[in-house]
Amino acid sequence: MTWRRAIAALLGVLALVVAYVGFTFIQVWLAARRDQARPVQAIVVLGAAQYNGRPSAVLRARLDHAYDLWQRGLAKTMVVTGGRQPGDRFTEATASANYLATKGVPDDDVLRETRGRNSWESLAASANFLRQRGVHTVLLVSDPFHNERITLMADELGLRPYVSPTRTSPIRGASSLPHFAKETLEVAIGRVTGFRHLTEWAVAFDSKKPAAKIIATRSGVV
């Protein structure tokens, strides 16, 4: 009978895990439909790939939306984020700032976070210099599937976050499903471990991959 009880206990734990992940997926899915655009102290744009100083289509969609929010007067300050990948001449933040300049955004209105290799690092660095400026309330701009995770991250970092995702990203429909799956897994784990620890583990794992794989993994959405 002992082995039967062990199997029953194992199945019970498995059922709880499946239920938890399923509930998290629903939260991530519903959060993707959330747009909390409102007056804040700063608009923070999450980085994505750039190519020799030109924002990728994903990053450009985020920047265009952030620009619209800025034009509406929801914040005077914009923060662009993202560092440099191996072999890059430009950081994602620099490419973003240059793009916004072509749309007429004054350089004084744009703050750059240029060292982050992922969403946590970019938000952590941004939160640090924003707090030094007395900024706590932010509007986060990324792709819709990113909403839940970046909200939880920013909250863990002591910011008061709202989200307003772009609706013009090329990642949509069936192509967004792998991203929803990834976000569900990371949110499910991050809420248990804390996103700082989850990111540290992910970076440690990435450091063991061949360089080509690391570049491929980080060259798209973060």
PyMOL commands that set and color helices and strands:
alter all, ss='L'
color gray80, all
select helices_A, chain A and resi 2-31+57-71+92-102+107-109+119-132+144-156+173-193+195-207+211-218
alter helices_A, ss='H'
color red, helices_A
select strands_A, chain A and resi 42-45+50-51+54-55+77-81+110-113+137-141+160-163
alter strands_A, ss='S'
color yellow, strands_A
deselect
rebuild
show_as cartoon
